[in-house]
Amino acid sequence: MRAILEALLGAPDRLLGAIPIEAGRWLVVGFLLTAALATFLLPRWYIYLGCPDERRRRDLRWWALAATLPYVLIYAWF
């Protein structure tokens, strides 16, 4: 089983192992911010789909940003 896993995952492991830790940290921060900010590209009608009203507290775009922010802070400064 180990030989199969090494054959399948050996190349990606070596590729990711070649990335310095500091660069990897910032790649993760960039990915998280891109994912959180990409929600703002969704149309407004889709965000409020099924909601009884359009209050700001029901806007999922801001919730996605708020949920991602702690992870960004952890990866950026710790």
N, C-alpha and C positions, 0 to 999 in steps of 0.2 A: 504494500500500500504506500509506503514511504517513497519508493522509487517512482510510482505513478504521480504522486503529488509533486515531487521534485522535478519530474519531466514537464508537468503542466505549469507549475508556478515558479520554476527556477529563473526563467528569463525576466518575468515581471519583478521578481524579488531582487535580482541584480540591478535592474533599471531603477527601481525605487531606492535601493540601497546606495546608489551613486549620487542621489540628491542630498546636499547638505541639510542638516536639521533646520538651520535658520531659514533657508529657502523653502523647505517643506512647510514650515510654520506659516510663512506668508502666502504660500499657495493655498493652504487651508483657509486662511483669513479671506483671501480673495474669492475663493469658492463660496464661502458662507455669505459674504456680502453680495455677491452676484446673485445667488439664489434668493436672498431676502429682497433685494431690489428688483428682481425680475417679476415679482408679484405685482409691482406697480404698472407693469405693461398690460395686465389683464384689464378688460373692459369693466367699467363700473357696474353695468347690469349683471355681469357674471359674479362679481364679488357679493352682491346683495341678493343673489338668487335664492329664493325661498324665505327670505327675511320678511317679517311683518312690517318693518319700517327701515329707513335708511339712516339710522343714527350712527354717529362716528364710532361709537363703541362696538358696533357690529362690523366694522370695516376690517376684513381679514388681512388686508395688506399691512396695516399697522401692527396687527397681532403677530404676523410672520416676522416683521422687523424686530418687534419687542422680544420674541422668543429666540431669535438668532443673536441678538446683541450680547447676552452673557457669554456665549461661546466665542464670539469675536474678541471680547475683552480678555477672556482666559487665554486664547491662543496668541493674542498680540502682546500681552504684558507678563505672562507667567511662564 
